[in-house]
Amino acid sequence: MSAALNAQYLTLDGSLAFVEIWGAGQPVFCVHTAGQSGVQYREAAAGLARLGYRVIVPDLPGHGRSEPRHGGPVTDLGDYAAWCVQLIEALELVQPVIVGCSIGGKIALDIAARMGNRIHSVIAMAANAEAGHANVAGLRRELEDISAPSRSDRTYYGTRAVVGRAVAEDRRELIARMHCREDPQVSISDLLAWGRHDIFESLRTITAPARLVAGSDDLWINAESVERAAAEIPGAQYTHLDGIGHYPMEEMADFAEHVDRWVRDADRPRTGSRTALAGAALNGSR
């Protein structure tokens, strides 16, 4: 059974923002990774829509089909978070679930801190809350084409390297090839923003149910730092995914079912203490 998809442009801060909306029901707002676009959620969004959710998937400013913001690429994830809050309000979403991965995970936590009880819950994947360990000077050099002649190759091989071992080869190849469509100026600016963004002190202000997720095969994130962030959020849960890397929504064939369980779990009474959950055992079939 196919899922209904609608798409629209909205004007935010004088620029056009592109948004996909799948299905109907409980709103789930999905934020993509650095340099990428909402296409990363194409299968997950369809799966969630079939499970009875209304899935909202924007392209961040300057990504995919959204126009860039005035002043050039964004280098502050807080600007993206504020833009997402504007979009949520413009679409009049009531109690949305916020889902994000990598920079999207950090943005999701930032949104949760800003919106408080106006959201249902937050699921932040492959993201901690502290400033990253990016080589800022090196990334700035890569903004010059002459210093990065193999950028697309590094995107391809770098993506393949952080896809989990449970993912079949044809799926790994597809993910890497899809990621090569990014704009280097935008993706490097996103990584600069990642390296600077620190909302660790704001975690205790998050009042919505929170789940932080890390993959065992994610070479770009220290799972301990994700678990440490979860421990700072009252009642938050931490989930470790065995055999999964940096992109759970692209790597996991049953990602929609996982999100459905996590959303249902968020509806249960919380004890006020973090619960570390055992990782899901994945068989790698895709």
C-alpha positions in Angstrom: 0.0 0.0 0.0 1.4 3.4 -1.0 1.5 6.4 1.2 0.0 9.7 0.2 2.6 12.5 -0.4 2.0 16.2 -0.7 4.7 18.8 -1.2 4.6 22.6 -0.8 6.7 25.7 -0.7 6.4 28.2 2.2 8.1 31.6 2.6 10.2 31.8 5.7 12.5 34.9 6.3 12.0 35.9 2.7 13.1 32.6 1.2 11.2 29.6 -0.1 11.3 26.5 2.1 10.4 23.1 0.6 8.5 20.6 2.7 7.2 17.1 2.0 4.1 16.0 4.0 3.3 12.3 4.1 0.0 10.8 5.4 -2.2 12.0 8.2 -2.3 11.6 12.0 0.3 12.3 14.8 2.8 14.8 13.3 6.4 13.6 13.0 8.9 16.3 12.0 12.1 14.9 10.5 15.4 16.8 10.2 18.1 15.6 7.8 21.9 15.4 8.1 24.7 17.8 7.1 24.7 18.8 3.4 21.8 16.4 2.6 18.1 16.9 2.2 14.8 15.4 3.2 15.3 12.7 0.6 17.1 10.7 3.3 13.6 10.0 4.9 11.9 9.0 1.6 11.4 5.3 2.7 11.1 6.0 6.5 8.5 8.7 5.9 6.4 6.5 3.7 6.6 3.7 6.3 5.6 6.0 9.1 2.7 7.3 7.0 1.4 3.8 6.5 1.5 3.3 10.3 -0.8 6.3 10.7 1.5 9.3 11.2 1.6 12.6 9.4 5.3 13.0 8.5 6.7 16.5 7.8 10.1 16.4 6.0 11.7 19.8 5.2 14.8 20.6 3.3 16.9 23.0 5.5 17.8 26.4 4.0 20.2 25.9 1.1 19.6 22.2 1.0 17.6 20.2 -1.6 14.8 22.3 -3.0 14.9 25.0 -0.3 16.3 28.4 -1.2 19.4 29.5 0.7 19.0 32.1 3.5 20.1 35.6 2.9 23.7 36.0 3.7 25.0 32.7 2.5 25.3 29.2 4.1 24.3 28.8 7.7 27.1 28.2 10.2 25.1 28.1 13.4 22.8 25.1 14.1 20.8 27.4 16.4 19.7 29.3 13.2 18.4 26.0 11.8 16.6 25.2 15.0 14.9 28.7 15.0 14.0 28.2 11.3 12.4 24.8 12.2 10.4 26.3 15.0 9.1 28.9 12.6 8.1 26.1 10.1 6.4 24.1 12.8 4.4 27.1 13.8 3.6 28.1 10.2 2.3 24.6 9.6 0.3 24.7 12.9 1.7 21.4 14.0 0.2 20.3 17.3 2.4 18.2 19.6 4.9 17.0 16.9 7.4 14.3 17.4 10.8 15.8 16.5 13.2 13.4 14.8 16.7 14.3 13.7 20.0 12.7 12.7 23.6 14.0 13.0 23.3 17.8 12.8 19.6 17.1 12.6 19.9 15.3 16.0 21.5 18.3 17.5 18.9 20.6 15.9 16.2 18.3 17.3 17.5 18.7 20.8 17.7 22.5 20.3 14.1 22.5 19.1 13.1 20.5 22.2 14.8 23.0 24.5 13.1 25.9 22.7 9.6 24.4 22.5 9.2 22.6 25.8 5.8 21.0 26.3 4.7 22.2 22.9 6.2 19.0 21.3 5.2 15.4 22.0 8.7 14.0 22.2 12.2 14.2 20.6 14.3 11.4 19.0 17.9 12.5 18.4 20.1 10.1 16.5 23.9 10.1 16.0 24.3 13.3 17.9 25.5 14.5 21.2 25.0 18.0 22.7 28.5 19.3 23.1 30.7 21.2 20.7 32.1 18.8 18.2 35.7 17.9 17.4 35.8 19.2 13.9 39.0 20.8 12.6 37.5 24.2 12.0 40.6 25.6 10.2 40.7 22.6 7.9 37.1 22.8 7.1 37.4 26.5 6.2 40.3 25.6 3.8 38.0 23.0 2.1 35.7 25.9 1.1 38.3 26.6 -1.5 38.0 24.2 -4.4 41.7 24.0 -5.0 42.3 22.5 -1.5 39.7 19.7 -1.9 40.0 18.3 -5.4 38.6 14.9 -4.2 35.7 16.2 -2.2 33.1 14.0 -3.9 35.3 10.9 -3.5 35.7 11.6 0.2 32.0 12.0 0.5 31.4 8.7 -1.2 34.1 6.7 0.7 33.5 8.5 4.0 29.8 7.7 3.8 30.4 4.0 3.0 32.8 3.9 6.0 30.1 4.9 8.5 27.3 2.8 7.3 26.8 -0.1 9.7 28.0 -3.7 9.1 24.4 -4.9 9.3 23.6 -3.1 6.0 23.7 -5.1 2.8 26.3 -4.0 0.1 23.7 -2.8 -2.4 22.1 -0.6 0.2 25.5 0.8 1.4 26.3 1.7 -2.2 23.0 3.5 -2.7 23.4 5.5 0.4 26.9 6.6 -0.5 25.9 7.5 -4.1 22.8 9.5 -2.9 25.0 11.5 -0.5 27.3 12.6 -3.3 24.7 15.0 -4.5 25.5 17.4 -1.7 26.8 21.0 -2.2 30.3 21.2 -0.6 29.9 24.8 0.4 26.7 23.9 2.3 27.9 20.7 3.8 31.2 22.1 5.1 29.3 25.1 6.6 27.0 22.6 8.3 30.0 20.8 9.8 31.5 24.1 11.0 28.1 24.7 12.7 28.3 21.2 14.2 31.7 21.8 15.6 30.6 25.0 17.3 27.2 24.0 18.6 27.0 23.3 22.3 23.7 23.0 24.1 24.8 20.7 26.8 23.8 23.1 29.5 20.3 23.4 28.0 19.6 19.7 28.2 18.1 19.8 31.7 15.5 22.3 30.4 14.0 19.7 28.0 10.7 18.7 29.4 9.3 16.5 26.6 10.1 12.7 26.5 13.5 12.3 24.9 15.4 9.4 23.3 19.0 9.6 22.2 20.2 6.9 19.7 23.7 5.8 18.7 24.8 3.1 16.3 27.6 0.7 17.3 29.3 1.2 13.9 29.1 5.0 13.8 32.8 6.1 13.4 31.8 9.8 13.6 30.1 9.8 17.0 31.3 8.7 20.4 28.4 6.7 21.8 29.5 7.5 25.3 29.0 11.2 24.7 25.5 10.4 23.4 24.7 8.4 26.5 26.2 11.2 28.6 23.8 13.7 27.0 20.8 11.4 27.6 21.8 11.3 31.3 21.4 15.1 31.5 17.8 15.1 30.2 15.2 14.3 32.9 13.6 10.9 32.1 15.4 10.5 28.8 16.2 7.1 27.3 19.3 6.0 25.5 19.2 3.3 22.7 22.3 1.6 21.2 21.7 0.1 17.8 24.0 -2.9 17.1 25.3 -3.1 13.5 24.0 0.3 12.5 26.1 3.3 11.7 25.5 7.1 11.3 22.3 7.0 9.3 19.6 4.8 11.0 16.7 6.2 8.8 18.6 5.1 5.7 20.2 1.9 7.0 17.3 0.3 8.8 14.6 -1.4 6.7 12.3 -1.4 9.8 13.2 2.2 10.9 9.5 3.3 10.8 8.6 0.4 13.2 11.3 1.5 15.6 10.1 5.1 15.6 6.5 3.9 16.2 7.6 1.9 19.2 9.7 4.8 20.6 6.7 7.2 20.2 4.4 4.8 21.9 6.9 4.3 24.7 7.1 8.1 25.1 3.4 8.0 26.0 4.0 5.8 29.0 4.5 7.4 32.4 8.1 8.3 33.1 10.0 7.6 36.3 12.2 10.6 36.0 15.4 8.6 35.6 17.3 7.7 32.4 16.8 4.1 31.2 19.6 2.6 29.0 18.0 0.2 26.6 19.7 -2.8 25.0 20.6 -2.4 21.3 18.3 -3.8 18.7 19.7 -7.0 17.2 19.5 -6.5 13.4 19.9 -9.3 10.9 21.1 -7.0 8.1 18.4 -8.1 5.6 17.5 -5.2 3.3 
